[in-house]
Amino acid sequence: MGGFYGKLLIAAYSTFIALMTGLVFMDIVFGKKDDKTPSSE
């Protein structure tokens, strides 16, 4: 039982980390491309 929930927790955690990293990466990439929007204010 513990092993199953452990794997589930790890899977959810890694998915969350991947999502956050992807969002930050997209923000950096598109933020550099699009200078029209003053996001750093």
N, CA, C and O atoms as a printed pandas DataFrame, in Angstrom:
     atom_number atom_name residue_name chain_id  residue_number  x_coord  y_coord  z_coord
0              1         N          MET        A               1    0.837   -1.195    0.000
1              2        CA          MET        A               1    0.000    0.000    0.000
2              3         C          MET        A               1    0.880    1.257    0.000
3              4         O          MET        A               1    0.644    2.195   -0.761
4              5         N          GLY        A               2    1.891    1.255    0.864
5              6        CA          GLY        A               2    2.760    2.426    0.935
6              7         C          GLY        A               2    3.525    2.645   -0.360
7              8         O          GLY        A               2    3.738    3.781   -0.784
8              9         N          GLY        A               3    3.943    1.528   -0.992
9             10        CA          GLY        A               3    4.707    1.648   -2.233
10            11         C          GLY        A               3    3.879    2.279   -3.341
11            12         O          GLY        A               3    4.374    3.097   -4.116
12            13         N          PHE        A               4    2.592    1.881   -3.406
13            14        CA          PHE        A               4    1.715    2.423   -4.448
14            15         C          PHE        A               4    1.529    3.927   -4.276
15            16         O          PHE        A               4    1.665    4.692   -5.230
16            17         N          TYR        A               5    1.216    4.343   -3.045
17            18        CA          TYR        A               5    1.003    5.765   -2.799
18            19         C          TYR        A               5    2.305    6.550   -2.926
19            20         O          TYR        A               5    2.304    7.728   -3.284
20            21         N          GLY        A               6    3.413    5.879   -2.627
21            22        CA          GLY        A               6    4.709    6.529   -2.780
22            23         C          GLY        A               6    4.985    6.842   -4.240
23            24         O          GLY        A               6    5.440    7.935   -4.578
24            25         N          LYS        A               7    4.703    5.864   -5.109
25            26        CA          LYS        A               7    4.897    6.078   -6.547
26            27         C          LYS        A               7    3.949    7.148   -7.071
27            28         O          LYS        A               7    4.323    7.964   -7.913
28            29         N          LEU        A               8    2.723    7.137   -6.567
29            30        CA          LEU        A               8    1.735    8.123   -6.989
30            31         C          LEU        A               8    2.188    9.530   -6.601
31            32         O          LEU        A               8    2.058   10.474   -7.380
32            33         N          LEU        A               9    2.724    9.655   -5.381
33            34        CA          LEU        A               9    3.190   10.948   -4.899
34            35         C          LEU        A               9    4.363   11.439   -5.737
35            36         O          LEU        A               9    4.423   12.613   -6.102
36            37         N          ILE        A              10    5.300   10.534   -6.042
37            38        CA          ILE        A              10    6.468   10.894   -6.842
38            39         C          ILE        A              10    6.039   11.315   -8.250
39            40         O          ILE        A              10    6.560   12.284   -8.802
40            41         N          ALA        A              11    5.089   10.580   -8.821
41            42        CA          ALA        A              11    4.610   10.902  -10.170
42            43         C          ALA        A              11    3.952   12.279  -10.195
43            44         O          ALA        A              11    4.205   13.078  -11.098
44            45         N          ALA        A              12    3.109   12.553   -9.205
45            46        CA          ALA        A              12    2.430   13.847   -9.139
46            47         C          ALA        A              12    3.439   14.970   -8.913
47            48         O          ALA        A              12    3.327   16.042   -9.507
48            49         N          TYR        A              13    4.427   14.719   -8.049
49            50        CA          TYR        A              13    5.437   15.724   -7.739
50            51         C          TYR        A              13    6.286   16.054   -8.958
51            52         O          TYR        A              13    6.532   17.224   -9.253
52            53         N          SER        A              14    6.740   15.004   -9.678
53            54        CA          SER        A              14    7.578   15.224  -10.859
54            55         C          SER        A              14    6.783   15.926  -11.959
55            56         O          SER        A              14    7.330   16.744  -12.698
56            57         N          THR        A              15    5.493   15.604  -12.065
57            58        CA          THR        A              15    4.644   16.273  -13.055
58            59         C          THR        A              15    4.509   17.753  -12.716
59            60         O          THR        A              15    4.558   18.606  -13.602
60            61         N          PHE        A              16    4.340   18.052  -11.437
61            62        CA          PHE        A              16    4.222   19.440  -10.985
62            63         C          PHE        A              16    5.506   20.213  -11.269
63            64         O          PHE        A              16    5.464   21.349  -11.741
64            65         N          ILE        A              17    6.659   19.582  -10.974
65            66        CA          ILE        A              17    7.948   20.223  -11.214
66            67         C          ILE        A              17    8.140   20.482  -12.706
67            68         O          ILE        A              17    8.593   21.555  -13.105
68            69         N          ALA        A              18    7.789   19.481  -13.532
69            70        CA          ALA        A              18    7.942   19.630  -14.982
70            71         C          ALA        A              18    7.054   20.759  -15.501
71            72         O          ALA        A              18    7.465   21.526  -16.371
72            73         N          LEU        A              19    5.847   20.859  -14.970
73            74        CA          LEU        A              19    4.919   21.902  -15.389
74            75         C          LEU        A              19    5.452   23.283  -15.016
75            76         O          LEU        A              19    5.430   24.206  -15.831
76            77         N          MET        A              20    5.932   23.416  -13.779
77            78        CA          MET        A              20    6.470   24.695  -13.328
78            79         C          MET        A              20    7.695   25.097  -14.142
79            80         O          MET        A              20    7.838   26.255  -14.534
80            81         N          THR        A              21    8.586   24.121  -14.394
81            82        CA          THR        A              21    9.786   24.402  -15.182
82            83         C          THR        A              21    9.402   24.830  -16.592
83            84         O          THR        A              21    9.995   25.751  -17.153
84            85         N          GLY        A              22    8.403   24.152  -17.163
85            86        CA          GLY        A              22    7.951   24.490  -18.513
86            87         C          GLY        A              22    7.377   25.896  -18.567
87            88         O          GLY        A              22    7.633   26.637  -19.516
88            89         N          LEU        A              23    6.599   26.269  -17.550
89            90        CA          LEU        A              23    6.006   27.602  -17.518
90            91         C          LEU        A              23    7.085   28.665  -17.409
91            92         O          LEU        A              23    7.026   29.682  -18.101
92            93         N          VAL        A              24    8.069   28.442  -16.547
93            94        CA          VAL        A              24    9.163   29.393  -16.374
94            95         C          VAL        A              24    9.970   29.514  -17.663
95            96         O          VAL        A              24   10.349   30.612  -18.068
96            97         N          PHE        A              25   10.230   28.365  -18.307
97            98        CA          PHE        A              25   10.993   28.347  -19.558
98            99         C          PHE        A              25   10.255   29.118  -20.645
99           100         O          PHE        A              25   10.858   29.912  -21.366
100          101         N          MET        A              26    8.950   28.885  -20.763
101          102        CA          MET        A              26    8.152   29.579  -21.778
102          103         C          MET        A              26    8.127   31.075  -21.490
103          104         O          MET        A              26    8.197   31.892  -22.409
104          105         N          ASP        A              27    8.026   31.432  -20.210
105          106        CA          ASP        A              27    7.991   32.834  -19.821
106          107         C          ASP        A              27    9.291   33.524  -20.207
107          108         O          ASP        A              27    9.277   34.657  -20.689
108          109         N          ILE        A              28   10.417   32.843  -19.995
109          110        CA          ILE        A              28   11.725   33.410  -20.333
110          111         C          ILE        A              28   11.865   33.554  -21.844
111          112         O          ILE        A              28   12.263   34.608  -22.340
112          113         N          VAL        A              29   11.534   32.481  -22.579
113          114        CA          VAL        A              29   11.689   32.489  -24.038
114          115         C          VAL        A              29   10.796   33.545  -24.689
115          116         O          VAL        A              29   11.272   34.384  -25.455
116          117         N          PHE        A              30    9.499   33.497  -24.379
117          118        CA          PHE        A              30    8.574   34.433  -25.011
118          119         C          PHE        A              30    8.728   35.839  -24.440
119          120         O          PHE        A              30    8.388   36.820  -25.101
120          121         N          GLY        A              31    9.239   35.938  -23.216
121          122        CA          GLY        A              31    9.474   37.246  -22.615
122          123         C          GLY        A              31   10.600   37.972  -23.338
123          124         O          GLY        A              31   10.556   39.191  -23.502
124          125         N          LYS        A              32   11.617   37.215  -23.775
125          126        CA          LYS        A              32   12.728   37.813  -24.508
126          127         C          LYS        A              32   12.303   38.183  -25.922
127          128         O          LYS        A              32   12.748   39.192  -26.469
128          129         N          LYS        A              33   11.432   37.356  -26.515
129          130        CA          LYS        A              33   10.979   37.617  -27.888
130          131         C          LYS        A              33   10.054   38.829  -27.939
131          132         O          LYS        A              33   10.173   39.677  -28.823
132          133         N          ASP        A              34    9.140   38.900  -26.987
133          134        CA          ASP        A              34    8.134   39.954  -27.006
134          135         C          ASP        A              34    8.502   41.051  -26.010
135          136         O          ASP        A              34    8.266   40.914  -24.810
136          137         N          ASP        A              35    9.080   42.136  -26.513
137          138        CA          ASP        A              35    9.474   43.241  -25.638
138          139         C          ASP        A              35    8.401   44.321  -25.593
139          140         O          ASP        A              35    8.562   45.340  -24.922
140          141         N          LYS        A              36    7.296   44.090  -26.316
141          142        CA          LYS        A              36    6.227   45.089  -26.355
142          143         C          LYS        A              36    5.494   45.153  -25.020
143          144         O          LYS        A              36    5.062   46.224  -24.593
144          145         N          THR        A              37    5.355   44.007  -24.364
145          146        CA          THR        A              37    4.633   43.976  -23.099
146          147         C          THR        A              37    5.590   44.193  -21.930
147          148         O          THR        A              37    6.490   43.381  -21.718
148          149         N          PRO        A              38    5.411   45.275  -21.167
149          150        CA          PRO        A              38    6.281   45.553  -20.011
150          151         C          PRO        A              38    5.937   44.651  -18.831
151          152         O          PRO        A              38    5.195   45.046  -17.932
152          153         N          SER        A              39    6.485   43.432  -18.840
153          154        CA          SER        A              39    6.168   42.480  -17.779
154          155         C          SER        A              39    7.049   42.710  -16.556
155          156         O          SER        A              39    6.675   42.331  -15.446
156          157         N          SER        A              40    8.230   43.333  -16.749
157          158        CA          SER        A              40    9.149   43.549  -15.622
158          159         C          SER        A              40    8.959   44.961  -15.078
159          160         O          SER        A              40    9.880   45.776  -15.115
160          161         N          GLU        A              41    7.760   45.246  -14.572
161          162        CA          GLU        A              41    7.502   46.577  -14.057
162          163         C          GLU        A              41    6.950   46.503  -12.645
163          164         O          GLU        A              41    6.668   47.536  -12.038
